[in-house]
């Protein structure tokens, strides 16, 4: 896997480097480098993969299928937020 970046007209080195970093992250290269930084025994790799593929437990009292945060109710009355001074 090779990543090539061509300089665009009027593009600074900082912008080109930022574009390169985004491409590396998108390709999963940074994640792979961090993972291979230290040696991982094959048994640890298998355990990590098995943990990643097992289904997550459902919390008790959760009736919702989709998960996530519950939605806010429509309106509880007049809002008093904003940039006012509190008068």
Secondary structure, 3 states (H helix, E strand, C coil): CCCCCCCCCCCCHHHHHHHHHHHHHHHCHHHHHHHCCCCCCHHHHHHHHHHHHCCCCCCCCCCCCCCCCCCCCCCCCCCCCCCCCCC
